[in-house]
Amino acid sequence: MNHESFERARGALQSRRRFVQGLALGGLALGTAGLRLPAIAADDARLGPQVLRGTEFDLAIGTSPVNFTGRVRPAMTVNGSLPAPILRWRQGDTVTLRVANRLPDAMTSLHWHGIILPANMDGVPGLSFNGIHPGETYQYRFTLNQSGTYWYHSHSLFQEQAGLYGALIVDPIEPLPYSWDREHVVLLSDWTDLDPGRLFRRLKQYAEYDNYYKPTVGDFVRDVRRDGWRATVADRKAWGRMRMTPTDLSDVNAHTYTYLMNGTTPAGNWTGLFRSGEKVLLRFINGSAMSYFDVRIPGLKMTVVAADGLPVHPVSVDEFRIAVAETFDVIVEPSGQDAYTIYAQDMGRTGHARGTLAVRAGLEAPVPANDPRPLLTMDDMGHGGHGAHAAHSMPAGHDAHAGHGDHGSHAAHGAHAAHGGGMLRHPASESRNPLVDMQTMTPTHRLDDPGIGLRDNGRRVLTYGDLRSVAEDEDGRDPGRDVELHLTGHMEKFAWSFDGIPFAGAEPLRLNYGERMRIVLVNDTMMSHPIHLHGMWSDVEDAHGNVMVRKHTVDMPPGSRRSFRVRADALGRWAFHCHLLYHMEAGMMREVRVEA
């Protein structure tokens, strides 16, 4: 399809989306004759999915019709529910889950995101097991040695985008260092009426399809008046060399997506109840395929008490950014008014999910307008302090860093280089690589940076630098070696990888059982990437190498360099990947092998 055809199709889709924007839809549909509520929430669609408790579970993966936009489409569901039922477990219990594949012609799987378990229970086809074929039932069985807020989702092709995800709560044996009177799960996600495979093919053909906001002649004139002719022309040339624009914040946005809160559209208004004066625990989960959300509740302070399931020292904030696959637990104390809006706008400010905290069903509070669209700068790209000419692209044939060796697959730098000292060196596999079109030159940790679009907005915004685990580092050893990996990509080709090598051609990253090591990530791309290591915790370090916070997913903003310690205490084959679904499928994934 040529550019003009794309534009016509995009315009038609946008017109239809505007037409249905006010519809209060957001649930399972019965055929094409009309809408109905799922049976599990027939009393009130705004209550969210069913909660299943215990130690024995039967889960059936199939398809159901849904209607979020005025058009009935097929979705993947668990026990007929989208999102899947909330699973409520208890620390110390052994749970058994019999997962049946009711799909007619597709293999499926479930991955228990953030749960530490044996490799054959992790649910990644091709690595930890063979997948669940049509008509088969696979039995997962494992013991829970942790508590907190987690989630589960398919790890097969694009099934997660099609609806196969749900919340997972593990109640603790011992009291936590915080208390609450009432709690709600707030599961954020993105929905598209497109077949997810078709969406992936569209990204490969025309990655900028959803980027409506490219700089105009008017923007150029404005910038000349503000910055002068020479600086403005140099800036435009820099972006041109990198084959991108400062509005490239996300690959897919609300021009394609409808954002959901607990499976409900903004017009549907998911509602969580409270009584005035109660402490309410909100368990936020980003279960989307590709969307970062900036979350706030106007009129309420939020006290962050857990990150990725584990308690942190409390931090009072007005707003936080939640990357794909992350979870944050916050406590709020609503009083003085009957309703508050839970507002989650996407990072590119093209749309939002929303719900309501209220004293009774049916109430609403004012919904904020989306913030102004942010623009990337050279500083965001890791080229700060060097002017526009520091922007460095890597088209095929360029060899700016040849001869430095491949530092992505073995210990190469030592602690000083791992934490930002010394000259930045890129792996040789990035040089003359047609799948790499950009490199950062001056990456920083950015731990105290709230992120693009959140700086100086008048609100107190959470940063990684605020997070400190309550529990001490249980290992205590210094890392015995460092492994550095660069996050790489080519925007026009929609190619993503580590060190310029896509998953299909990459050697496994091998860890020795029991070792303590450090993984250093450098984001050479202009996009944020949430990086998830299966099977083991990631102990995020500060700029001096001190352990800050334990997580299962580490966000990597553009131009950032971050490190975390790993204790290789889980034998087997594990996935290590970007949790942006289409980036993972396009190649940003590695196998990690822990061997005795």
N, C-alpha and C positions, 0 to 999 in steps of 0.2 A: 504494500500500500504506500503511495507517495504522500508527500507532506500535505498537499491540498486535500486529499481524501481523508487523512487523519483529522485535519481541521474541521471539515464538514461533519465527520462522525462525532467529533468532540462537541461541536456546537449543538448538534441534535441531542446528544446525551445530556448536556448541561441544561437545555431547555426543558427536557423531561424532568430532570431533578428539581428545577425551580417549580415546576407544576405540582409536584408531589411533596414539596418541602413541608407544608403545613399539616400533612396527614399524620395522625396519631397512631401510626402503625408500629409494630415491633414484636411480632410473635409468630408462632407456627400458624400456617394456613391449612385449610382443609380443601384439597383439590384446587380448582380455579373458580369455584362458584362463590367464594366469599371467604371471610376470615373467621377464625375462632381462636380462643385462647388455648394454650396447652393444658391438658387435663390436670397437670401438677400445679397449675396456678390459676385454675378456673375461677376462683373467688376474686382475685385481683391481679391483673397482669403486672402490676408494679412491685410485687413482692419478690420477684426473682425466681431462680431455679429451685427445685426440690433439694432437700438436704437428706443424704443417706448416712446413717451412723452404724457403727458396729465393727466387726472384724471379717465378716463374710459378705462379698458383694458379687452380684451378677450384672454385668454391663453388656449391653448389646449395641453394636455400632451399625447404624443403618442410614437411610436417607429419609427426609421429611420435607414437605413443601413449606416455605416461609415467605413472608411478605413484609419487607421493611421499607419499600419505596413506592408501593402501589402496583408492583409487579410480582407475581408469584414465581419463586425460583426454588430449585432443589438445594437442600443443605445437608451436611453430614451431622448426625445427631447421636447422642448416647441415650438409650432408653427413651427415644423420641423427643429429647430436650436439647435446646440450644439457648444458652450455653448448656454444657453437660451438667448433670447433678453435682451439687457440692458434696464432696466426700469428707466426712468428719471422722477422724481417727484419734487414737490416744497413744501418747508416747509410751513405749515399752511393750505395746501389743504387737502380735504378729498378725498381719492382715493377709487375707486370701481374696484375690479378685479374678473371677472367671470372665474373660472378655471374649465375647462371641462376635464373629464377623458375619453380619447379615447383608453385606454388600454383594451384588450379583457377580461382579467381575473385577474387583480390586482388592489387593492386599492392604492390610491396615496395621496399626500399632498404637500403643499408648506409652508415652514417656512421662515419668513422674518427676517433674522438673524441680530440682533442688533437693530431692530425697536421696540420702546416702544409702546405697543398697548394692547387692552383688551385681556384677556386670550382666549376667543373663536375665536379670529382672529390669534392666534399664530401658528396654523397649526401643532400640534403634536397629531397624532391619539392616542386615549386612554387616553389622559389627557385633552386637550383643545377642542377636537371635535372628531367625529366618523370617520374621514377620508372621502375621496371622492371615492365612489365606481364606478365600470365601468358603463359608460353611464350617470353618474350623473354630475351636475355642482354645485360647491360650490361658494357662493359669499362672498368674503372678502371685508370688508368696514371699514376704520379707518382713523383718522385724524393724520397728520404728525406734531409732535411737536419738530422735530429735523432736522438737515441737516447733510450731509457728505456722505462718501463712505461706502456702506454696500453690502450685497449680499443675494441671496435667493436660497433655495435648498429643495429637498424633505426630509421629515422626516419619510419616510416609508421604512423599511428594508434597502436594499442596493442600492436603486434607485439613490442616490447621486453619488455613484461610477460609475453607468451606464451612467451618463451624465446629470442628472437632477439638474442643477445649473446655476446661472447667476448673473450678476452684477446689483447693485441697487444704484442709485445716487439720493440724495435729495438735490436740490439746496436751498441755504439759502435765507431768506427774507432780512436780514441785511448783509452788507458787512463783509467778514471775515478779520482777521488780516493779511492776506497775499493776494497777487494778482498774476495773471498769464495771459499769452497771448493765450495759447493753452493747451489742455489737452487730455490725453489718458487713458483709462482703461487698466490695465495690469492684466488679470485674469490668475493665475497659477493653474494648475490642473494635476492630474495623470490619465492615461487611461490604462486599461488592456483588452486584448482580451478575457480573461477568463470571464465566467459568475461570477459575484460578489459572489453569494452564494457558488459556487464551490471554489472560492478563500478563503472564510471564512472557509469552511470545511477543506481545505488544511492547513490553519493556526492551526486549532484545532488538526489535525493529526500530523503535523510536522512544528512547529512554526519557525524553523530555516532554512526553505527551501531556502530562499534568502540570507542567510549568508554564502557567499563563502569564507570569509576571516578569518577563524579560525587560531589560532596560530599553527605554525609548529615546527618541530624539529629544523629547522634552527633558528627560532625565539628564541627557548629555549637556544640554544648554544650562540646566540648573547647576550641574557639577562644575562646569567651566566658570560660571559666575562665582561659585563658592571657592573652588580650589585652583582655578587658573587653567589655561589651555594645556600647558605641558604636563601637569600632574594628571589631568583628566584623560588625556590621550594615553599616557603611560599606563594608567590604571586599566583602560579598556584593552590595551595590548596584552597586559598581564593576564587578564581573564581569558582573552582569546587564545593565548598560548596554552592555557590549561583546558581549553575546549569546554568551558562552562560559564555560567553566569552567577552573580552574587545572590540570585534568588533560588539557587538549587539547594533547597533544604531537605527535601524528601522526594523519593522517586514516585510515590503514589500519595495522593492527598484527597481532600473532600470533593474534588471534581470527579473522583471515581468512587470514593468510599462514603458510606454512611457510618458514623461513629455511634457505638452502642455502649450503654451502661447496664450491666447485668442483662444483656440481650434485649434492651429496650432503646428505641430511638429517642432523640431529644424531645420530640413532640409527645412521645408516650409517657415521659416523666416517671421513671422509676422512683419510688418513694421508700425511704427508711424512716421508721417512726422513732420518736423519743419523748420522754417526759422532761419538762423543764428542770434543770439542775442536775440531771444525770451526766455521768461520764460515759461517753459513747466511743467505743473502739471501732474504727473504720479500717477494714483490711483491704487496701488498694492493691490490685493485681493488674498489670498490663499484659493481657492475653492477646494482643493484636498481632497481626502478621508483620506490619511495616510501620506502625505509627508511634511516635513519641507524644506524650501528653504533658501539658503543664496544668497542674491541679491546684485549685484554691476553692475556699468556701467563704465568699464575701460576708464579713461580719463576724467571723470566727477565727481565732487562732487555732492552729493545729500543732499538737505536740508529737513529734516523731519519736516512737518508742521501739521500733523494730525495723530492720532492713533485711530483705531476703530471708525472712523467717526468724532471725535471731535478734535478741534484745540489744539495743544501743542506748547509750546515755541520752536522756531526753533532750530534744532540741525543739524550741518553739519557733514556728515559722508561719508565714502567711501563704506560702506557695512552695510547690516542689515539682521538679521535672522527673517523670518516671519513664525510663527507657523500656523498650520491649523486653518482656520476660522478668523485669524487676518486680518486687513487692515492697510496699511500705505500710506499716501499721501506724496509725495516728490516733490520738485521743482528742476529742473535742468536748466542750461543756456548753451546749446550747442553752440559752436562757434569754428572756427579754423579748423574744419574738416567736411566732408560731411556725415559721418556715424559713429554711436556708437553702440556697442553691449550691449543689455540688457541681462545680464547673471544671471541665477538662478540655481545654482547647489544644488542637494539634500544634506541633512546633512551628509549622509554616503559617499558622493563623488562617487556614482556609475553612475550618469548621470546628465543631466541638461535640462532645458528649455531655449530657447533663442529667442530673436527678435532683431529688429534694429530700432534705431532712425536715420532718414535719411532725406536729403533735397529733395529726390525724390525716388519713388519706384524703386526697383531693386538693390539698393546698399547694400553692406555688409561691415562689419568691422571684423578684426580678432576676432576669438572666443577663449577665454582662455582655457587652459587645466584644467581639474578638479584638485582641490587641493589634496595633499596627504591624504589618508584615516586616520582619527583620531582614537585614541584608548582611551577607557574609562580607568580611573584610580580609585583607592580606594577613592581619594578625590572627584571625580565626583559622587561616590556612597554615599557620606555623611559619609564616614569613615575616613576622613582626620585626620592626627595627631596621629593616633593610630597604624600605620603600617598595614601590610597585615592581621595580626590576628584580626583586628577589623572588617573585613568583616563578617557579621552575617547572616546566612541563617535561614529560619524557616521551616524546613520540618515538616510533620505531626508528632505529638507527642512531639514537643519541647514546652517548657513552660517557656521561659526566663522571661516573663513579666506578668505572671499570678498574679492576686490580685490587679492590679492597677485600675481596673474598666473600664467601657466603656465610654470614653470621647468624642465619636464622635457624640452623639445625644443630648447633653445638655451642658449648660454653666458649665465649669469645671475648667478652668485654671486661669482666670483673665488676666489682660493686660500684666503683667510681663511674664508669661509663653507663652502668645500668641506671644510675640515678641522674643522668643528664650531664655529667662532666665529660670533658674531652670533645674531640671532633665527632660529629654525627656521621656514621658510615652506613651506607645502604648495602644490602646483599647484592652480590654480583648477578643474581637471577633477575633483578629488576632492570639491569642495563640492557639496552637494545631489545627490550621486550615489548612486542606489539599489544600486550594486555595491560600495560602500565602507562598511564598518560600524565601522572603527577607524582611529585615527591615533596614532602615537607623538609625544610632546611633547618628550622630552629624550633623543634617541638618542645613543649613544656608540659608539666604535670597537670596544670589547670585545675587543681583540686579545690581551690577557693573561688573558682569562676562559676557563677550560676548557669552560664551558658548563653548562647546567642538568643536575643529576644527577651532575656530576663534581667539583664544588667541595668541597674539604676532605674528600675521601673516603679520605685516608691514602695515596694513590698519587700518583706524579709523572705528571701528565697533560700531554700536548702542547697548546700553544696556537699560534694564528697568530703571536703575538708572538715565539715561539721560532724561527720559520723565516727563514733568510737564505740567499739564493741564493749558490752558489759563484761563478758567473759575474757579472761586473760588468754594469751596465745598458749594453747595447750601443748604445742611442740617445743617452743623455746629455742630451737637450734637456729643458727645462722645458715643461710642457704649454702650448699656445697658447690653449686654451679649456677650459672645463668644461661637462659635460652632467650634470645631476642627474635621476635617475629614482627614483620612489617605488614600492616593492613594495606592492601594494594587494590587498585581498580582502574578501569577505563570507562569513563562515563558514556561515551557514544556507543561503545560495544556492549555496554551493560555486562562487563566482565569483572568478577570480584575474586580475590584470592588472598593467601598469605605469601609474602615474598615474591609475588608475581607468578606463583605456581598454583593453578587450580587444583581442587581436591583430587580429580581423576589422575593427575600426574605427580602427586606429592608423596614422598616417603613418610611413613608414620613418625611421629615424635616419640621417641622411646625414653621411658623413665625407669629407673631402677627401684624395685619395691623397697619401701621404707625410707628412701632418700628425701631430703628437704631441699627444694630447689626454687629458683626464682624465674618467673616468666616475665619478660619485658616486652611490652607491646608499643609499637610506634605507628600512629595512624598517618599514613602518607596520602590519604584521600581527603576530599572536601566534605565527606559525610560522616555522621556519627554512626558508630557500630557497637551494639551491645554484644559482648563476647562471653560465651557460656562454655565452661569446662564441665563435662559430665563426670559424676562419680567421686569428685573430690572438691573440697572447699578452696576458694581463692581468697587468701588473706592480703588485702590491699595495703600497700605501703605508702607512707608519706614521701616527700622529696628527699628525706634523709635515710630512707630504708627502714623506718620503724613501722611495725604493724599497726594499722588503724582500725580496720573493720573487716569482718569476715563476710564474704558474699558468694553467691553462686553465679552471678552475672555482673560483669564489669563493663560499665559504659566507657566508650572511647570517643570523645569529641574530635572534630577535625583538628589536625595539627597537634595532637596530644601524645605524650609519652608517659605511660603508667606501668607500674610493676606490681606483682603480687606473688606471694609465696605459696607453694603447693607442697603438701606432704603426700608422697606417692604411696598411700596406704591401701590402695584398692586394685588388686590384680585384675587384668583383663584388657579388653579393647574398648576405648571410650571415644566419644565424639567431642570435638572442640571446634566451635564454629560461631560465626556471626548469627545472632538470633533474628535479624531481618530475613524473613523467610526466603525472599527471592534472591538475596545476596548469598545465602547458604546454598541454594539450588544452583546459583551461577558460579559457585566455586570457592567461596570463602569458608572452607572447612578443612580440618585435618583430623586424622586418626591419631589418638594418643594410646600407646601401649605401655602398660605397667607390667614389667616382667621381673621374675625372681632371679 
